């Protein structure tokens, strides 16, 4: 049985506690410009601070495109969690987004190479990684 709170809608992201982790679900299909990226970062950090969470899943299921400026949102969340000794796993990323994150060396397609972010195929996999 999982502990699951109802999602909170806050602009570009929803936040929901699930299995002891905060699941941040990005709701925007595209993260193209600085205004959206900064708003997304601020909303995600706000939800992390509000819940006091150190275990976070970022679910990109509806996202079709993320521009290079969108990486600022991810790096801002990563920095906040590092300061608190936390952990973040990204899930449900499309092939194109995966290629970009890999090219920027933010994720690894090779287990022998360290990367900034951990990834999982699904939300359930990401939650299992945080539990395990």
N, CA, C and O of each residue as an XYZ file, in Angstrom:
528
protein
N       0.846     -1.182      0.000
C       0.000      0.000      0.000
C       0.892      1.246      0.000
O       1.845      1.335      0.774
N       0.574      2.202     -0.872
C       1.411      3.393     -0.957
C       0.704      4.573     -0.311
O      -0.516      4.719     -0.392
N       1.515      5.415      0.337
C       0.958      6.659      0.852
C       0.959      7.638     -0.306
O       1.996      7.878     -0.925
N      -0.210      8.205     -0.599
C      -0.336      9.042     -1.780
C      -1.236     10.224     -1.452
O      -2.399     10.047     -1.089
N      -0.695     11.427     -1.582
C      -1.502     12.613     -1.350
C      -2.052     13.088     -2.687
O      -1.491     12.754     -3.731
N      -3.149     13.869     -2.683
C      -3.671     14.387     -3.948
C      -2.687     15.372     -4.562
O      -1.993     16.087     -3.839
N      -2.619     15.415     -5.904
C      -1.683     16.338     -6.540
C      -2.062     17.789     -6.311
O      -3.241     18.131     -6.221
N      -1.051     18.634     -6.217
C      -1.256     20.072     -6.092
C      -0.872     20.708     -7.421
O       0.244     20.506     -7.901
N      -1.782     21.475     -8.026
C      -1.512     22.136     -9.297
C      -0.873     23.485     -9.016
O      -1.374     24.251     -8.193
N       0.224     23.780     -9.690
C       0.911     25.054     -9.483
C       1.578     25.485    -10.787
O       2.805     25.463    -10.884
N       0.792     25.877    -11.791
C       1.361     26.399    -13.024
C       1.881     25.328    -13.964
O       1.096     24.656    -14.633
N       3.203     25.161    -14.021
C       3.837     24.251    -14.971
C       4.128     22.874    -14.388
O       4.657     22.009    -15.085
N       3.790     22.659    -13.119
C       4.130     21.397    -12.461
C       3.113     21.093    -11.363
O       2.577     21.997    -10.723
N       2.861     19.801    -11.161
C       2.065     19.386    -10.008
C       2.989     18.634     -9.065
O       3.974     18.033     -9.493
N       2.665     18.671     -7.782
C       3.447     17.959     -6.784
C       2.565     17.026     -5.987
O       1.461     17.392     -5.583
N       3.060     15.805     -5.760
C       2.282     14.800     -5.060
C       3.224     13.890     -4.281
O       4.202     13.388     -4.834
N       2.932     13.676     -2.990
C       3.713     12.732     -2.200
C       3.265     11.318     -2.548
O       2.072     11.016     -2.560
N       4.232     10.462     -2.828
C       3.926      9.075     -3.160
C       5.058      8.195     -2.660
O       6.218      8.422     -3.005
N       4.742      7.207     -1.862
C       5.725      6.259     -1.339
C       6.910      6.957     -0.682
O       8.051      6.519     -0.829
N       6.645      8.038      0.040
C       7.687      8.743      0.767
C       8.524      9.698     -0.059
O       9.464     10.302      0.456
N       8.195      9.844     -1.344
C       8.939     10.760     -2.220
C       7.975     11.804     -2.770
O       6.764     11.588     -2.812
N       8.527     12.929     -3.187
C       7.725     13.953     -3.851
C       7.836     13.724     -5.352
O       8.930     13.756     -5.915
N       6.698     13.493     -5.993
C       6.662     13.328     -7.441
C       6.243     14.657     -8.052
O       5.140     15.146     -7.808
N       7.127     15.229     -8.841
C       6.850     16.475     -9.542
C       6.532     16.113    -10.991
O       7.395     15.616    -11.715
N       5.298     16.362    -11.409
C       4.869     16.046    -12.772
C       4.810     17.328    -13.575
O       3.994     18.208    -13.302
N       5.681     17.429    -14.568
C       5.696     18.603    -15.436
C       4.441     18.560    -16.292
O       4.133     17.522    -16.878
N       3.713     19.663    -16.375
C       2.450     19.694    -17.109
C       2.550     20.407    -18.449
O       1.630     20.317    -19.261
N       3.632     21.101    -18.692
C       3.829     21.817    -19.953
C       4.392     20.859    -21.000
O       5.303     20.086    -20.701
N       3.866     20.900    -22.212
C       4.355     20.019    -23.281
C       5.717     20.470    -23.815
O       6.500     19.660    -24.309
N       5.985     21.771    -23.707
C       7.239     22.312    -24.222
C       7.849     23.274    -23.215
O       7.149     24.071    -22.592
N       9.165     23.185    -23.068
C       9.912     24.115    -22.217
C      10.925     24.774    -23.144
O      12.047     24.295    -23.312
N      10.502     25.880    -23.739
C      11.286     26.505    -24.802
C      12.007     27.782    -24.384
O      13.103     28.056    -24.874
N      11.417     28.561    -23.498
C      12.003     29.881    -23.242
C      12.401     30.054    -21.788
O      12.034     29.258    -20.924
N      13.153     31.106    -21.538
C      13.683     31.362    -20.200
C      12.568     31.608    -19.193
O      12.668     31.157    -18.052
N      11.518     32.305    -19.582
C      10.428     32.611    -18.656
C       9.791     31.327    -18.140
O       9.563     31.191    -16.938
N       9.503     30.387    -19.030
C       8.904     29.108    -18.626
C       9.898     28.312    -17.774
O       9.523     27.723    -16.760
N      11.160     28.301    -18.193
C      12.176     27.539    -17.463
C      12.343     28.048    -16.033
O      12.368     27.252    -15.094
N      12.454     29.350    -15.862
C      12.618     29.917    -14.522
C      11.369     29.692    -13.668
O      11.474     29.392    -12.478
N      10.185     29.838    -14.278
C       8.944     29.594    -13.538
C       8.860     28.127    -13.112
O       8.479     27.831    -11.980
N       9.211     27.215    -14.009
C       9.198     25.789    -13.687
C      10.159     25.487    -12.540
O       9.801     24.790    -11.590
N      11.386     26.017    -12.634
C      12.373     25.822    -11.564
C      11.848     26.334    -10.230
O      11.915     25.635     -9.219
N      11.323     27.562    -10.230
C      10.839     28.158     -8.994
C       9.661     27.378     -8.413
O       9.564     27.215     -7.197
N       8.771     26.900     -9.272
C       7.625     26.121     -8.797
C       8.069     24.772     -8.232
O       7.556     24.335     -7.202
N       9.016     24.110     -8.895
C       9.496     22.824     -8.386
C      10.203     23.007     -7.040
O       9.955     22.247     -6.104
N      11.075     24.002     -6.939
C      11.779     24.253     -5.678
C      10.792     24.645     -4.592
O      10.953     24.245     -3.438
N       9.773     25.421     -4.942
C       8.746     25.790     -3.974
C       8.019     24.571     -3.412
O       7.765     24.494     -2.210
N       7.688     23.626     -4.278
C       7.015     22.401     -3.824
C       7.952     21.538     -2.975
O       7.522     20.938     -1.990
N       9.221     21.477     -3.354
C      10.207     20.725     -2.560
C      10.322     21.335     -1.166
O      10.309     20.615     -0.167
N      10.433     22.655     -1.098
C      10.541     23.334      0.192
C       9.258     23.181      1.013
O       9.309     22.954      2.222
N       8.128     23.305      0.357
C       6.832     23.194      1.044
C       6.665     21.820      1.698
O       6.151     21.715      2.812
N       7.100     20.777      1.002
C       6.933     19.412      1.520
C       8.137     18.944      2.324
O       8.075     17.901      2.975
N       9.233     19.699      2.290
C      10.439     19.287      2.998
C      11.025     17.999      2.438
O      11.633     17.214      3.165
N      10.839     17.791      1.165
C      11.238     16.535      0.524
C      12.705     16.514      0.138
O      13.257     17.508     -0.335
N      13.326     15.362      0.349
C      14.705     15.151     -0.098
C      14.786     14.061     -1.157
O      15.818     13.906     -1.809
N      13.716     13.312     -1.331
C      13.623     12.283     -2.362
C      12.613     12.771     -3.386
O      11.433     12.918     -3.068
N      13.067     13.029     -4.634
C      12.205     13.651     -5.633
C      12.284     12.892     -6.961
O      13.356     12.498     -7.421
N      11.112     12.707     -7.548
C      10.989     12.187     -8.909
C      10.465     13.331     -9.763
O       9.492     13.989     -9.393
N      11.106     13.573    -10.904
C      10.582     14.546    -11.866
C      10.076     13.747    -13.054
O      10.851     13.093    -13.753
N       8.756     13.806    -13.279
C       8.090     13.035    -14.328
C       7.838     13.944    -15.533
O       7.101     14.926    -15.443
N       8.461     13.598    -16.654
C       8.368     14.389    -17.880
C       7.387     13.791    -18.881
O       7.500     14.053    -20.078
N       6.426     12.994    -18.417
C       5.558     12.256    -19.339
C       4.960     13.094    -20.472
O       5.056     12.672    -21.625
N       4.347     14.261    -20.214
C       3.733     14.969    -21.346
C       4.706     15.825    -22.161
O       4.310     16.400    -23.175
N       5.955     15.920    -21.743
C       6.895     16.862    -22.365
C       7.432     16.299    -23.673
O       8.010     15.212    -23.711
N       7.227     17.072    -24.759
C       7.716     16.699    -26.087
C       9.041     17.373    -26.415
O       9.837     16.853    -27.198
N       9.272     18.544    -25.805
C      10.467     19.318    -26.155
C      10.957     20.088    -24.945
O      10.172     20.663    -24.192
N      12.273     20.088    -24.774
C      12.905     20.933    -23.771
C      14.121     21.573    -24.428
O      15.016     20.878    -24.909
N      14.144     22.897    -24.444
C      15.269     23.617    -25.014
C      16.419     23.676    -24.017
O      16.271     23.310    -22.852
N      17.552     24.139    -24.491
C      18.722     24.185    -23.627
C      18.478     25.042    -22.390
O      19.025     24.758    -21.324
N      17.669     26.080    -22.517
C      17.367     26.929    -21.363
C      16.556     26.149    -20.330
O      16.585     26.490    -19.147
N      15.841     25.120    -20.746
C      15.076     24.288    -19.830
C      15.949     23.504    -18.872
O      15.498     23.080    -17.808
N      17.196     23.316    -19.255
C      18.125     22.611    -18.374
C      18.352     23.377    -17.078
O      18.690     22.785    -16.053
N      18.168     24.685    -17.122
C      18.328     25.509    -15.918
C      17.369     25.074    -14.822
O      17.728     25.064    -13.644
N      16.153     24.716    -15.208
C      15.171     24.271    -14.218
C      15.651     23.004    -13.528
O      15.584     22.895    -12.303
N      16.135     22.046    -14.309
C      16.618     20.785    -13.742
C      17.831     20.993    -12.855
O      17.918     20.429    -11.765
N      18.759     21.799    -13.323
C      19.973     22.035    -12.538
C      19.683     22.793    -11.250
O      20.342     22.562    -10.237
N      18.706     23.692    -11.275
C      18.317     24.404    -10.059
C      17.745     23.460     -9.011
O      18.041     23.584     -7.823
N      16.922     22.514     -9.458
C      16.358     21.522     -8.533
C      17.471     20.633     -7.999
O      17.513     20.346     -6.802
N      18.359     20.200     -8.859
C      19.478     19.339     -8.448
C      20.340     20.041     -7.395
O      20.740     19.430     -6.404
N      20.619     21.312     -7.616
C      21.427     22.081     -6.667
C      20.740     22.158     -5.308
O      21.380     21.954     -4.276
N      19.443     22.452     -5.301
C      18.694     22.553     -4.044
C      18.723     21.225     -3.293
O      18.924     21.202     -2.079
N      18.524     20.125     -4.006
C      18.519     18.818     -3.349
C      19.915     18.431     -2.865
O      20.044     17.818     -1.806
N      20.953     18.774     -3.610
C      22.325     18.485     -3.170
C      22.635     19.195     -1.860
O      23.280     18.629     -0.978
N      22.174     20.436     -1.735
C      22.409     21.205     -0.509
C      21.789     20.520      0.697
O      22.297     20.641      1.812
N      20.685     19.795      0.480
C      19.966     19.137      1.570
C      20.320     17.655      1.682
O      19.728     16.940      2.490
N      21.278     17.186      0.879
C      21.634     15.767      0.905
C      20.590     14.890      0.252
O      20.495     13.704      0.565
N      19.795     15.459     -0.662
C      18.705     14.733     -1.303
C      19.105     14.058     -2.600
O      20.273     14.020     -2.987
N      18.086     13.531     -3.251
C      18.293     12.741     -4.465
C      17.138     13.002     -5.424
O      15.996     13.164     -4.994
N      17.434     13.042     -6.732
C      16.407     13.252     -7.750
C      16.571     12.213     -8.856
O      17.684     11.909     -9.285
N      15.432     11.675     -9.309
C      15.405     10.745    -10.433
C      14.424     11.309    -11.457
O      13.313     11.706    -11.109
N      14.840     11.340    -12.715
C      14.001     11.827    -13.810
C      13.403     10.618    -14.527
O      14.091      9.625    -14.762
N      12.111     10.708    -14.874
C      11.487      9.585    -15.584
C      10.604     10.064    -16.734
O      10.281     11.245    -16.861
N      10.230      9.090    -17.564
C       9.338      9.319    -18.708
C       9.867     10.378    -19.672
O       9.124     11.262    -20.100
N      11.149     10.286    -20.010
C      11.699     11.237    -20.974
C      11.690     10.607    -22.364
O      11.969      9.418    -22.523
N      11.366     11.421    -23.363
C      11.301     10.940    -24.736
C      12.712     10.745    -25.291
O      13.695     11.199    -24.705
N      12.788     10.067    -26.417
C      14.078      9.809    -27.053
C      14.854     11.075    -27.377
O      16.062     11.139    -27.149
N      14.172     12.079    -27.903
C      14.836     13.333    -28.264
C      15.388     14.037    -27.025
O      16.516     14.529    -27.036
N      14.591     14.082    -25.960
C      15.051     14.720    -24.721
C      16.186     13.905    -24.115
O      17.154     14.473    -23.609
N      16.076     12.584    -24.163
C      17.137     11.708    -23.659
C      18.447     11.972    -24.404
O      19.507     12.048    -23.784
N      18.379     12.111    -25.723
C      19.579     12.383    -26.521
C      20.220     13.707    -26.115
O      21.441     13.795    -25.985
N      19.394     14.737    -25.917
C      19.938     16.038    -25.543
C      20.588     15.987    -24.166
O      21.689     16.504    -23.977
N      19.906     15.362    -23.200
C      20.463     15.263    -21.847
C      21.751     14.441    -21.840
O      22.679     14.742    -21.089
N      21.803     13.420    -22.665
C      23.004     12.590    -22.771
C      24.146     13.366    -23.427
O      25.290     13.289    -22.979
N      23.836     14.110    -24.482
C      24.861     14.907    -25.169
C      25.451     15.966    -24.231
O      26.632     16.298    -24.329
N      24.626     16.489    -23.327
C      25.095     17.481    -22.355
C      25.723     16.817    -21.132
O      26.128     17.498    -20.190
N      25.803     15.495    -21.150
C      26.371     14.682    -20.067
C      25.640     14.866    -18.734
O      26.235     14.789    -17.659
N      24.327     15.112    -18.844
C      23.506     15.227    -17.643
C      22.931     13.875    -17.239
O      22.613     13.655    -16.070
N      22.799     12.967    -18.210
C      22.409     11.585    -17.926
C      23.401     10.681    -18.634
O      24.121     11.115    -19.534
N      23.433      9.430    -18.223
C      24.375      8.488    -18.805
C      23.622      7.342    -19.458
O      22.653      6.825    -18.902
N      24.071      6.954    -20.633
C      23.526      5.771    -21.277
C      24.425      4.578    -20.986
O      24.140      3.453    -21.397
N      25.509      4.840    -20.273
C      26.504      3.827    -19.945
C      26.674      3.794    -18.426
O      27.077      4.788    -17.822
N      26.371      2.670    -17.821
C      26.406      2.561    -16.355
C      27.788      2.848    -15.766
O      27.899      3.164    -14.581
N      28.833      2.743    -16.575
C      30.178      2.974    -16.050
C      30.520      4.466    -15.978
O      31.529      4.840    -15.381
N      29.684      5.317    -16.582
C      29.959      6.753    -16.599
C      29.027      7.479    -15.633
O      27.807      7.334    -15.708
N      29.598      8.243    -14.749
C      28.797      9.016    -13.799
C      28.049     10.125    -14.528
O      28.516     10.636    -15.546
N      26.890     10.489    -14.003
C      26.090     11.551    -14.606
C      25.451     12.388    -13.503
O      25.394     11.976    -12.345
N      24.980     13.553    -13.880
C      24.369     14.481    -12.940
C      23.023     13.958    -12.441
O      22.697     14.093    -11.262
N      22.237     13.354    -13.353
C      20.901     12.873    -13.011
C      20.779     11.380    -13.221
O      21.360     10.811    -14.145
N      20.001     10.752    -12.332
C      19.608      9.361    -12.519
C      18.312      9.362    -13.325
O      17.509     10.288    -13.211
N      18.106      8.332    -14.134
C      16.877      8.241    -14.906
C      16.212      6.884    -14.713
O      16.850      5.888    -14.371
N      14.908      6.888    -14.947
C      14.116      5.663    -14.913
C      13.103      5.745    -16.050
O      12.704      6.835    -16.459
N      12.696      4.598    -16.549
C      11.731      4.570    -17.646
C      10.352      5.046    -17.192
O       9.664      5.759    -17.922
N       9.955      4.649    -15.986
C       8.611      4.962    -15.498
C       8.671      5.582    -14.102
O       9.703      5.559    -13.432
N       7.542      6.131    -13.691
C       7.422      6.691    -12.341
C       7.625      5.599    -11.291
O       8.319      5.812    -10.297
N       7.022      4.434    -11.512
C       7.176      3.339    -10.546
C       8.634      2.912    -10.405
O       9.100      2.636     -9.300
N       9.350      2.858    -11.525
C      10.787      2.519    -11.481
C      11.572      3.574    -10.705
O      12.455      3.250     -9.911
N      11.239      4.835    -10.946
C      11.933      5.928    -10.252
C      11.699      5.837     -8.740
O      12.629      5.995     -7.949
N      10.455      5.582     -8.353
C      10.149      5.452     -6.926
C      10.887      4.260     -6.312
O      11.373      4.338     -5.183
N      10.968      3.163     -7.059
C      11.691      1.979     -6.574
C      13.174      2.298     -6.399
O      13.791      1.841     -5.437
N      13.755      3.077     -7.317
C      15.159      3.462     -7.190
C      15.388      4.262     -5.912
O      16.392      4.062     -5.227
N      14.476      5.156     -5.589
C      14.610      5.974     -4.385
C      14.422      5.146     -3.121
O      15.045      5.431     -2.098
N      13.579      4.133     -3.177
C      13.362      3.257     -2.025
C      14.539      2.315     -1.816
O      14.886      1.984     -0.682
N      15.158      1.881     -2.927
C      16.162      0.819     -2.875
C      17.497      1.277     -2.519
O      18.426      0.472     -2.443
